[in-house]
Amino acid sequence: LSAFVDGADASEWSAPYLKWAADKGLVEGYDEPAGKRLAPGENASRERAATVLMRAFYLGVLK
């Protein structure tokens, strides 16, 4: 999660899962001037959740 400017803000229980998702390419963060932002405390919109699911299918994580 160190690749994200706010990766340290991930809760203790979610950090391993966010790291796994980032390592698999399911989450890429949001481009901002300071760098990639993960936004671990924000609610996920339908569009963001759909993007993660689409990537999971394309990358073979979900079959």
Secondary structure as UniProt FT lines:
FT   TURN            2..3
FT   TURN            5..6
FT   HELIX           7..9
FT   TURN            12..14
FT   HELIX           15..24
FT   STRAND          30..32
FT   TURN            33..34
FT   STRAND          35..37
FT   TURN            40..41
FT   HELIX           46..58
FT   TURN            59..60
//
